[in-house]
């Protein structure tokens, strides 16, 4: 039989420091650039659709949506 000591001390928490290497920094920049590009593209598509729909609603009123 083995016995485990009930008074075992817990280790002190280590201090974590995050240091990104060159490959990590390049990857993060590429991913961030792609994310921002997609958000800008979606925003431009939304603006285009809003402007086009505003013109149609000005011409035809709510019947353009309801039939």
KAHU-V539449 format. One record per pair of residues at least 24 apart in sequence whose ideal C-beta (glycine too) atoms are under 10 Angstrom apart, sorted by the first residue. I is the first residue (numbers start at 0). J is the second residue. D is the distance in whole Angstrom. If there is no record, write none. Layout:
BEGIN
I/J/D + I/J/D
END
This chain:
BEGIN
none
END
